[in-house]
């Protein structure tokens, strides 16, 4: 089986999952922590080199305060959990905004822990417009010139994006790195994660014709 070097994860459906169980919407976010660790372990086992999680966006912060507090707390916990693993952590997001959690500022420079590691990126208080904001200032419009102008330039091209929650949209997820990504949708909500979701996505990816436009 062809293994993607870089997998992007859009962990959607937390609020709908909570609502279906008679919970407040904000209670769903904490239930996404275990699935995140499971995905990391699976990627580690099969040899994925890089993994990117979509945490929350600048647009998400327009939601009710109780929800923004809940998903911010969940993102902080997720980073701290994986920082204890053999992973090289990087958090990418608008640190100039008051919505960026101060606890994660140390992770905005990639960690370099000893031992076997996989690169793990978190997009937190991320916005595609913020990411591309320096593009007009770059003199070189080559592919490398564009990449070098990105706020997310330390994140590599994504081979496979997996989105839970049955929504078929990228929602501004790393527009430059996802230009040639294959996109797989899981109908179940993120808190209902099962290993079979992951392996089904890999099997589907293995059947795709990967040409990168060539």
C-alpha positions in Angstrom: 0.0 0.0 0.0 1.2 3.5 -0.9 1.5 5.5 2.4 1.0 9.3 2.2 3.9 11.2 3.6 1.7 14.0 4.9 -1.9 13.6 6.2 -4.2 16.5 7.0 -7.0 16.0 9.5 -10.2 18.0 9.7 -11.9 16.8 12.9 -15.4 18.0 12.3 -18.8 17.2 13.8 -18.0 17.8 17.5 -21.0 20.1 18.1 -23.4 17.9 16.1 -22.2 14.9 18.1 -22.9 16.6 21.4 -26.3 17.9 20.3 -27.4 14.4 19.2 -26.6 13.2 22.7 -28.5 15.9 24.5 -25.4 17.7 25.5 -24.5 21.4 25.1 -22.6 21.9 21.8 -19.4 23.0 23.5 -19.2 19.7 25.4 -18.3 17.9 22.2 -14.8 19.3 21.8 -13.2 17.5 24.7 -14.4 14.2 23.2 -12.1 14.8 20.3 -8.9 14.4 22.3 -8.7 10.6 22.3 -9.3 10.3 18.6 -6.5 12.8 17.9 -4.1 10.6 19.9 -5.3 7.5 18.2 -4.7 9.0 14.7 -1.2 10.0 15.8 -0.4 6.5 16.9 -1.7 5.0 13.7 0.3 7.4 11.6 3.3 6.6 13.7 2.8 2.9 13.2 2.6 3.0 9.4 5.4 5.5 8.8 3.6 8.8 8.0 6.2 11.5 8.2 3.9 14.5 8.9 0.5 15.1 10.3 -1.5 18.3 10.5 -4.6 18.9 12.6 -7.1 21.6 12.0 -7.7 23.1 15.4 -9.7 26.3 15.0 -9.8 29.2 12.6 -10.1 33.0 13.0 -13.6 32.7 11.7 -14.5 30.1 14.4 -13.7 32.7 17.1 -16.9 34.5 16.1 -18.9 31.8 17.8 -20.4 32.1 21.3 -17.8 32.7 24.1 -18.6 29.4 25.8 -17.8 27.5 22.6 -14.6 29.4 21.8 -13.4 28.8 25.3 -14.2 25.1 25.0 -12.4 24.5 21.7 -9.5 26.6 22.7 -9.1 24.5 25.9 -9.3 21.3 23.8 -6.7 22.5 21.4 -4.3 23.4 24.2 -4.8 19.9 25.7 -4.3 18.2 22.3 -1.0 20.0 21.8 0.2 19.1 25.3 -0.8 15.5 24.9 1.2 15.0 21.7 4.1 17.0 23.0 4.6 14.1 25.4 5.0 11.7 22.5 7.8 11.2 20.1 6.7 14.1 17.9 8.1 17.3 16.6 5.4 19.8 17.4 4.6 23.1 15.5 1.6 25.4 16.1 0.7 27.8 13.3 -1.7 30.6 13.8 -2.1 34.3 14.2 -0.2 35.0 17.4 -1.0 38.8 17.2 -4.6 38.1 17.9 -5.9 37.9 21.5 -7.6 34.7 20.5 -4.4 32.9 20.2 -3.7 30.9 23.5 -0.6 32.1 25.3 0.1 28.6 26.6 0.9 27.5 23.0 3.4 30.3 22.2 6.4 28.1 23.0 5.2 25.7 20.2 5.2 28.3 17.5 8.8 27.3 16.9 9.0 23.6 16.0 10.1 21.4 18.9 13.1 19.1 18.4 12.7 16.3 21.0 15.2 13.4 20.9 14.3 10.1 19.5 12.2 8.8 16.6 9.7 11.5 15.7 6.9 12.4 13.3 6.2 16.1 12.5 2.8 17.1 14.0 1.3 20.5 13.1 -1.6 22.2 14.7 -3.5 25.1 13.0 -4.8 27.2 15.8 -6.4 30.6 15.3 -5.5 30.1 11.7 -6.9 32.0 8.7 -6.1 31.4 5.1 -6.0 35.2 4.4 -3.6 35.6 7.3 -1.5 32.7 5.9 -1.3 34.3 2.4 -1.0 37.9 3.7 2.6 38.4 2.6 2.1 37.0 -0.9 1.8 40.5 -2.5 5.1 41.5 -1.0 7.1 38.7 -2.6 9.1 39.4 -5.7 9.3 35.8 -6.9 6.1 34.3 -8.0 7.6 30.9 -8.5 6.2 28.0 -6.5 9.1 28.3 -4.0 8.7 32.0 -3.8 5.0 31.6 -2.9 5.8 29.0 -0.3 8.5 31.1 1.3 6.0 33.9 1.7 3.5 31.8 3.7 3.1 32.1 7.4 2.8 28.3 7.2 6.0 27.8 5.2 7.3 25.2 7.6 4.4 22.9 6.7 5.0 20.6 3.7 2.6 19.7 0.8 -0.3 17.5 1.9 -0.9 14.2 0.2 -4.2 13.2 1.8 -6.8 15.2 3.7 -9.4 13.3 5.8 -12.4 15.1 7.0 -14.9 13.7 9.5 -18.5 14.9 9.9 -19.7 14.4 6.3 -19.0 17.9 5.1 -17.4 18.2 1.7 -15.4 21.4 1.9 -11.8 22.4 2.8 -12.9 25.3 5.0 -9.7 27.3 4.2 -7.4 24.4 5.2 -3.8 25.3 4.1 -4.8 26.4 0.5 -1.2 26.4 -0.8 -0.2 23.0 0.6 -3.5 21.3 -0.3 -3.5 22.3 -4.0 -2.9 18.6 -5.1 -4.2 16.9 -2.0 -6.6 14.0 -2.3 -9.7 14.6 -0.2 -11.5 11.8 1.7 -14.8 12.3 3.7 -15.9 10.2 6.6 -19.6 10.4 7.4 -19.3 9.8 11.1 -18.5 12.6 13.5 -15.0 13.0 14.8 -15.8 11.9 18.4 -17.1 8.6 16.9 -13.6 7.9 15.4 -12.8 4.3 14.5 -9.6 2.9 13.2 -11.5 1.5 10.2 -12.1 5.2 9.1 -8.4 5.7 8.9 -7.7 2.5 7.0 -10.6 3.0 4.6 -9.1 6.4 3.8 -5.7 4.8 3.2 -7.2 2.1 1.0 -9.0 4.8 -1.0 -5.9 6.9 -1.4 -3.9 3.8 -2.6 -6.3 3.6 -5.6 -6.0 7.2 -6.7 -3.9 8.3 -9.6 -1.3 10.6 -8.1 0.1 12.8 -10.9 0.5 16.2 -9.2 -0.8 17.6 -12.5 1.8 15.9 -14.6 
